[in-house]
Amino acid sequence: MPNQQQVLAIDPDNVPETLCDGQFNISVIGQLATLTFTHWRPNAPQLFQGTIVPSAVVRARIVLTVQNLFALREFLNGFIQTVETGTTPAPATGGATKH
């Protein structure tokens, strides 16, 4: 990607972290990829009747370009290698597309 420069990241909406410890999926339509994340939660009405029936509830969807999906893959591969080898962690940034 030609002439990319790091841009200051801000969080004016104070976006919260969301726990997604369930199944996930990727779907691609055209040049956009949608990452869908779930979290297992008990069904509330049945829970209050004394029965635990878990459901995979969609908690987050992230849409990005296929180009950024590839950049995310490269970032995660590099980061995982540093964690596995115990070396200095990779910088906490990925390859964003300049718009």
Protein Blocks (a to p, Z undefined) as FASTA:
>chain_A
ZZiacdddddfkopacdddfbddddddehjbccdddddddddfklmmnopacdddddfbd
cdddfklmmmmmmmmmmmmmmmmnopacddfbdcdddZZ
